[in-house]
């Protein structure tokens, strides 16, 4: 099985998906092309398994990213008042904006 190739392909898709919005139809077509490139024939059980595992990996990666983002937000809140950490801002490349509280957060900084 070409597991390393699958992982590289999914990683590339994940990186590229952050750059632009992909419609569900485009994602489905991309998944079909990926599974076909592995030699699976459309309409077969193996092709369906490939499509399903591709979607599950994408969902798992998205959930992991959301969990990491929440973890970073909680760390930033816990670090309030700790001068060892800089205050998060838009200037930090890895900082994100909490749109509910309108505050910046990140892995290596603290909320104001």
C-alpha positions as CSV (number, residue, x, y, z in Angstrom):
1,X,0.0,0.0,0.0
2,X,1.2,3.5,-0.7
3,X,0.6,4.9,2.8
4,X,3.5,7.4,2.7
5,X,2.2,8.7,-0.6
6,X,-1.3,9.0,0.9
7,X,0.0,11.0,3.9
8,X,2.1,13.3,1.7
9,X,-0.9,13.9,-0.5
10,X,-3.2,14.7,2.4
11,X,-0.6,16.9,4.0
12,X,-0.3,18.9,0.7
13,X,-4.1,19.1,0.5
14,X,-4.3,20.4,4.1
15,X,-1.7,23.0,3.4
16,X,-3.3,24.2,0.2
17,X,-6.8,24.2,1.8
18,X,-5.6,26.9,4.1
19,X,-4.9,29.2,1.2
20,X,-8.2,29.1,-0.6
21,X,-11.8,27.9,-0.1
22,X,-12.6,24.6,-1.8
23,X,-16.2,23.7,-2.6
24,X,-17.5,20.3,-1.6
25,X,-17.7,19.4,-5.3
26,X,-14.1,20.4,-5.8
27,X,-13.0,18.4,-2.8
28,X,-15.0,15.3,-3.9
29,X,-13.4,15.5,-7.4
30,X,-9.9,15.9,-5.8
31,X,-10.6,12.8,-3.6
32,X,-11.8,10.8,-6.6
33,X,-8.6,11.8,-8.5
34,X,-6.4,10.8,-5.6
35,X,-8.1,7.4,-5.1
36,X,-8.0,6.8,-8.8
37,X,-4.3,7.7,-8.9
38,X,-3.7,4.8,-6.3
39,X,-5.1,2.4,-8.9
40,X,-8.6,2.0,-7.3
41,X,-11.4,1.8,-9.8
42,X,-14.5,3.9,-9.3
43,X,-17.5,1.9,-8.3
44,X,-15.5,-0.7,-6.4
45,X,-15.4,-1.3,-2.6
46,X,-11.7,-0.4,-2.5
47,X,-12.4,2.9,-4.2
48,X,-15.2,3.6,-1.7
49,X,-12.9,2.7,1.2
50,X,-10.3,5.1,-0.1
51,X,-12.8,7.9,-0.5
52,X,-14.1,7.3,3.1
53,X,-10.6,7.1,4.7
54,X,-9.6,10.2,2.8
55,X,-12.6,12.1,4.2
56,X,-12.0,10.7,7.7
57,X,-8.3,11.8,7.7
58,X,-9.3,15.3,6.6
59,X,-12.0,15.5,9.3
60,X,-9.5,14.2,11.9
61,X,-6.9,16.8,10.8
62,X,-9.4,19.6,11.1
63,X,-10.5,18.4,14.5
64,X,-6.9,18.3,15.7
65,X,-6.3,21.8,14.4
66,X,-9.3,23.1,16.2
67,X,-8.2,21.3,19.4
68,X,-4.7,22.8,19.2
69,X,-6.2,26.3,18.6
70,X,-8.4,26.0,21.7
71,X,-5.4,24.7,23.7
72,X,-3.3,27.7,22.6
73,X,-6.2,30.1,23.5
74,X,-6.4,28.6,27.0
75,X,-2.7,28.8,27.5
76,X,-2.7,32.5,26.5
77,X,-5.5,33.2,29.0
78,X,-3.6,31.3,31.8
79,X,-0.5,33.4,31.1
80,X,-2.2,36.7,31.7
81,X,0.0,38.8,34.0
82,X,3.1,36.6,33.4
83,X,5.7,39.0,32.1
84,X,7.9,36.1,30.8
85,X,5.5,35.9,27.8
86,X,5.0,38.7,25.4
87,X,1.5,40.0,24.8
88,X,-0.1,38.4,21.8
89,X,-0.8,40.7,18.8
90,X,-1.5,40.8,15.1
91,X,2.3,41.2,14.6
92,X,2.8,37.6,15.8
93,X,2.9,35.3,12.8
94,X,1.4,32.4,14.8
95,X,-1.2,34.4,16.8
96,X,-4.9,34.1,16.1
97,X,-7.8,36.4,16.9
98,X,-10.5,35.3,19.3
99,X,-13.4,36.9,17.7
100,X,-15.7,36.4,20.7
101,X,-13.5,38.2,23.1
102,X,-11.7,40.3,20.5
103,X,-8.3,39.3,21.9
104,X,-5.2,37.8,20.3
105,X,-3.8,34.4,21.4
106,X,-1.0,32.1,20.5
107,X,1.2,29.3,21.7
108,X,4.1,31.5,22.8
109,X,2.3,34.6,24.1
110,X,-0.3,35.8,26.6
111,X,-3.5,37.7,26.3
112,X,-3.5,41.3,27.4
